[in-house]
Amino acid sequence: MLRSGAKEPVTCVIPDALSYYVVDIGNEMGVPVIPFDTISPSCVWVYLCLSKLIESGELPFKDNDLDASVTHIPAMEGLLRRRDLPHFCLMDYKTDPNFLAALKQIERIPQSHGLILNTFEDLDRSFLSCIRSYSPKTYAIGPVHLHLKAKLASKNTPSLPFSNSLWEEDHSSIKWLDAQPMGSVIYVSFGSAVVLSKKEILEFRHGLLNSKVKFLWVMRPNILKGGKSDVQFMKELAEGCKGNGYVVSWAPQKMVLAHPSISGFLTHSGWNSTLESVIEGKPMICWPQYVDQRVTSRLVNELWQIGLDMKDMCDRSTIERTIKDLMETKRDEFKKSIEELSKLAKLSIGEGGSSYNNLDCLIHDIKELARTKENGNIRT
């Protein structure tokens, strides 16, 4: 793609930000690179502050108090605790491949022509402002899938003829939801990568059943730690949930979250799942594990106040209590907060909205790069 002598010169490259080496190659060959970082902007900002945390002596931790405040991340003062930092900060981060990859990734941000983020200004304004001090051309164009939905609607195309799911979707989940009362079901899914032990799964099962709240639970065939499937265990799990819950191997998540029977989402706090939940106005219980999930879950609870953070907890009584809090005790306050954010998300992608304008700006800037390239005066 970046080979020299191509008949049509490459205007720019938009790689996943994880492919940080593309920035080096692009700069070497005089091709602008605009990475698309798919994690939450708040975590991008935490990554950018990692060296500050090390220089200040906050990393590594001096003791085992994970509830101690983190004080050297601007715009997050009084918000983050040690336990809310990315998972590699809680271990011997100096040799952790994820930490080393994060450092390489953020080192390339100021060297890139720009940065694309999947968010909208009203959600992440303070973090976007901080990130723009490193990368002035930061384009917040999200929620990306909402842009797609709007484009399809404008062309009278209701849906794509294919799915981008990693697993085959079980649409019987929608049929089951159709038979449930409005606002009575909590959706449970830990995404496509999180793995659990049998003990953790059983704690979730007991917590869900003891809450007496109806639930739709996604249990991937490879969800067990160790990578081994246990057909009998999964079968017994599904049988034990009948009556109050429905277990499927994978579900059409956007359709599920949009369903009127769903009133809450027990999630791993992946960024796509978080945005999808915001758009559909469904409050969350967060059980995060990796990368940006731990930061995002804290913001869901403390900053945006659209759900509860159940980080580092996995016992049936906590699960039961948290579900009841989300679905009953605090339901109205969470619903009000997340519906306000949902409205702002939808406005952002409409004509004149922040994400609409940022996407237009990105397209305009790429066209300008093309014109500059044609004039033989490209600058990165």
Buried (B, 14 or more C-beta within 10 A) or exposed (E): EBEEEEEEBBBBBBBEBBBBEBBEBBBEBBBBBBBBBBBBBBBBBBBBBBEEBBEEEBBEBEEEEBEBBBEBBEBBEEBBBBBBBBBBBBEEBEEBEBBEBBBBBBBBBEBBBBBBBBBBBBBBBBBBBBBEEBBEBBBBBBBBBBBEBBEEEEEEEEEEEEEEEEBEBBEEBBEBBEEBEEBBBBBBBBBBBBBBEEEBBBBBBBBBBBBEBBBBBBBBEEBBEEEEEBEEBBEEBBEBBEEBBBBBBBBBBBBBBBBEBBBBBBBBBBBBBBBBBBBBBBBBBBBBBBBBBBBBBBBBBBBBBBBBBBBEEBEBEEBBBBBBBBBEEBBEEBBEBBBBBBEBBBBBBEEEBBBBBBBEBBEEBBEEBBEBBEEEEBEB
